[in-house]
Amino acid sequence: MSSSSASDAPVRIFVDSNVLIEGLFAPWSASRAILVLARSGVIRLVLSPYVEEEVERALLKRFGEDAYFAEDEQSFRTA
């Protein structure tokens, strides 16, 4: 038996768009704690394609397409 086991793997957590968006904009929220745990590798976030699209739409609505394309263009130049 190897020293690592399935219990060593991070717990997989499905989150919806509300958790992701609140986690980004509410620094003291439980949603932010979930994002911090995922970033540190304690848990692993599982997203559906629908949730990814919903978050993208919400961020585009909040910041506008110009901000999205400016960031995308900048990352393309530095790659």
N, C-alpha and C positions, 0 to 999 in steps of 0.2 A: 504494500500500500504506500502511495506517495505521501510526502509531508503536506502537500496542499490538498484540500478537499473542496467539494462543492460549497461547503459552508463558508469558505474563505472568499468566495465571489461576492461582489456587492449585491445587495438586494435590489431587484428591479422594481421601479415605481412608475406607474403610468400617471402622467399629469395632463391636465387639460390646459387650454390657452389661458384661462384666468389665473392659474398658478404661475405660469411663466411671466405673464405681463405684470401681475402684482409683485412678483419677486424682483423684477427689474426696477420698479418704480417706488416700492414701499420698503425702505431699508430695514425696518424693525418688524416686518411681518413674518408669519409662519412660512409664507411662500418664499421669502428670501432665505430662510433657514434651509428649506428644501434645496434651493439652488446652491447654497454654500456646501451642503452635504454632498451634492452631486459633483461639484467642482473639486472637492477634496477626495473623491473616490469612495466615500462611505456607501453611497447608493448610486444606482445607475438609472437615469431617466429614460423612459420609454415613451416615444411620441408616435402618434399616427400621422400619416401624411396630411390628413384633414386638419389636425391641430397645428402642424407646421404652417400650412396655408393661412389658417385663421390668425395666427400670431403675426405673420408677415403682413396680412391685410390691416391688422390693428396698428402695427408700427408705421406702415405707410400712411395710414389715415392720420396718425398723431404727428408724424414728422414730415410727411409729404414725400412724393417720389423724387424730388430733387435731391434731398438728403441721401436717399437710398442709392441713387445713381452716382452721386458724387463720391460716396464711400466706395462703391463697387469699382469705379474708375480709378480711384487712388490705390486700391489694393491690387488692381491689375497692373498699374505702373510699377509698383514695388516688387511684384512677383518675378 
